[in-house]
Amino acid sequence: MPHRQGDFEDDFSAPGLDPRWVSPGERPDRIVRSVPEGVVVGHALSETGEPSELFTRVGGDHWEAEFLVDPGEGACTVALRLDGAHWYGLRVADGEVTAVARIGQVRSVLGSRPLPDSPVTLRVRSTEPTWNGPDDIELGMSDGSGIDVLARLDGRYLSTEVAGGFTGRLVGVWTDSREVLVRRVRFAEQRA
């Protein structure tokens, strides 16, 4: 696939975080620490109650984001979010990877699989729409033998048409407990 302007791969080997990384909670540099293998993301709530997260803005019509994570004893969620009440994600906890959708006050579990040996690649992908939204969102995981899609959802519920707001979509990771090692993140826009 040819390189697009918004494409990147970050193994976190550069000193300090790239400015692409943002958080609705605490500043990213306050919740992560660099290690030779990547960055360790910690659990911390901000003064507003938003979880502290390591997120980047997404652009383009269709794209995919892959997070290579080693959860250890921690619990984390890799998600596409519009805000705290509108997100689709892959939660890693208690030996499972679970696809979750939150729309307003409704939170649904869509499917789960046993967690393969760490590290695991968690993928969020924007694809051509099959419903009435701007896109479909696929949530999947890989243990190195291919992608296992746990859920495919209408992207409309993560759009300003439905949820309001003006900041746009973010894709990233937050921890629900302890610390999680993020080894690498890859983001690529898809060709039309």
C-alpha angles and dihedrals in degrees: 000000000000117000114260126201093253095046119111144158118204122190089171093237093128116093107264128359121297112251089245089080114091137166134202087212126039117354110275093241088060096056102039133064127192121242128173091261096051131282131325112222115207132203117254135145119218127227088265092054093247113136115250107249143174105233140157129199118254125219137174129061098271129014145144132228124197125193119194103205137175105199097186106179092336131099121226143168126218106201151164108227140178093185139331092286098044117056145118118210154157112243118202114201141125094013096307141098109217128189110223133183124196119191113170108306094345119094117182132188107218103182143319142211134193112271108254120221111299136292099054129183114229116195132198112187135185111211140168112302121256093179128039099287131101090259145341120254118219121200114199147151137212134202091188097279098085139296120301108202110214097180143003116200140180108264092210091088089062094051132097087243089072107018102034121214130115108233097085130219125326128194122200150094139287131181123234094192140001119347133311129201115229106197101179143350124204124189123183133172114224124235117246 
